[in-house]
């Protein structure tokens, strides 16, 4: 049986959902760019992924310190 050590409260659930949506929408938009239209499309994909990871990491550190929300 799996037992939770700490219950995820509503604030933490909101942050996880918000971060996931922001990353998913940004990634899907940048993947819709065609290489025929913009030859540097791969650079945009890499940049968006780095931004998503950086913002999730920064917000995660703030929440870990108890400062989110």
N, C-alpha and C positions, 0 to 999 in steps of 0.2 A: 504494500500500500504506500502510495506517495503522500507525504505530509508536507505542507508548506511551512517553511520556517518563518516567513514573514508574508503577510497578506499584502497584495498589491492594491493600494488605495486608488480612489477615483482620479486624483491628481496625476499619479504616475501612469495610470491607464491612458489618460488624455494625452500626456506627453509622448507616450509610445505610439499612439494612433496618429497624432499630428506629425511626428517625425517620419513615420512610415508612409503617410500619404504624401508628404512633401517630397520625399525621395522618389517614390513611385511615379508621381506625376512628372517631376523634372526629368527622370530617366526616360520615361515613355515619350516625352516630347522631343528630347534630344535624339532618341533612336529613330524618330520619324523623319529626320533630316537625311536626304538622299545624297550620296557621294557625287552624283551627276550634277546636282544643284550646288553643293558646297564640297569641294574636294577635301577640305580639312575637317570633315564630319567626325572622324575618329578623335581628333583633338578635342572637340566639343564634348564627346562622350566621356573622355578621360577627365576633363575639367569638371563636368557635372558630378561624376562619381566621387572625385576628391572633395568637392564642396559638400556633398551629402554626408560623406564619412566624417568630415571635419565638424560639421554642425551637430551631427549626432554625438560625436565624441565630446564636444564642448558642452552641449546641453546635458549629456550624461554625467559629466564631471560636476556640473553645477547641482544637479539633483542628488548626486552622491553626497555632496557637502550640505544638503538640506536647504539649498537656496532657490530651488525651482518653484515657480508658481507664485 
